């Protein structure tokens, strides 16, 4: 009898463990990007990080370089896309009881990256076609920099979420709250332009914000 008990106690139990070491590597790579951004332009990365708390943080001179690209903008854009890709992919899979993978994240990153690049290019083309670059330049810069600010905030929160055993719903609600806050921030910063052209602003929201987001949602989910 004792032998049977010992054999039962020593019986191997199958245990399935999923490793997400790739998430840690990506978070570390994103931290390295922040470090590079600080080396490239410490003043600007600090200004972007505190963008929501400093309502006058976006400088008018930034609108002059609206269509210019440098290493700082490229790196922070990649950083921002990666953060939103992590959040979107994480919510999509964990809340639907799927297992995450680096390949799935890479696909999510590529979709969001191409989506945002094409959207930015289309906005610039529309502004050029209707010769309103100067009129909407500050609005477009506000959108882009607030996107960077939001990604930096969400990056910090995602670290707490990933290693603090927080529910996916906390991540979802936190993200939605700051997306709404960003919208209020953009409207407040550009209230004169928006309310003077309210019809065109509503048309813009429907055609270039809501519709593309619905398309992105269908592509990812």
Steps between C-alpha positions, in 0.01 A plus 500: 500500500783736590667425167180590313471830687862588426454417136193724490679785674795479263285488190587783261228758454487677167545873545469749220686825548501781247806716486472862390868583505450681170281755679783575743744538211267741322448707814876514547545605136243775551690620805815510285312717249407743777866513600598579139232767477639665811847502343368645174285772658454488878299822508248383243443153648438661839258747342316221322478289816341787697288606202162446670595685817653794315224626273734742325771239442461472123701778347378696201839446337425127479240571233772627268654151497167323455609296199861453604632174643807447712635224723305627801164486323572162342600341831213640704252402229629141503488505881139621500386243244668222700326607823157505341575171325583340835181630659275414207645155448501425873134598544396317185657170603482488879139618518413230245703225675760468224872462550723786398796462268772716351375424151152623587640817654713561189190476280317742730794742489516489120126565461499796742824642356373496140160628609644803681757579230237495227263706715766766566596515133133531398444785745802687363387443141149630575647809669725562199222447243273753670794733581424506871839380629560814707147499639501140624872457570471563873200267520691216333807555718279498812353166394840345436675625815206409723519152345864482607414626849226241534732219391759596763234497773356169383847348484550564871156368586551191283811409699296510821228299329735234362688438825238603755231239426243765413185404314477562125199719574720746691719529193195547277335764720826686554568510126147614415513771767820650362377471142200707603726739691716539187192587295402770753859626498504532120163678491605740775830584332327565168163631616514815285564305181253222585204716600550738210491202261275269702330336200832411337637379833206261547548383141870448572427300816260271313713442190858510629464388861198279562485319165874412496480377860211271410705369208800442727276323752376262232853435376627412848198317639 
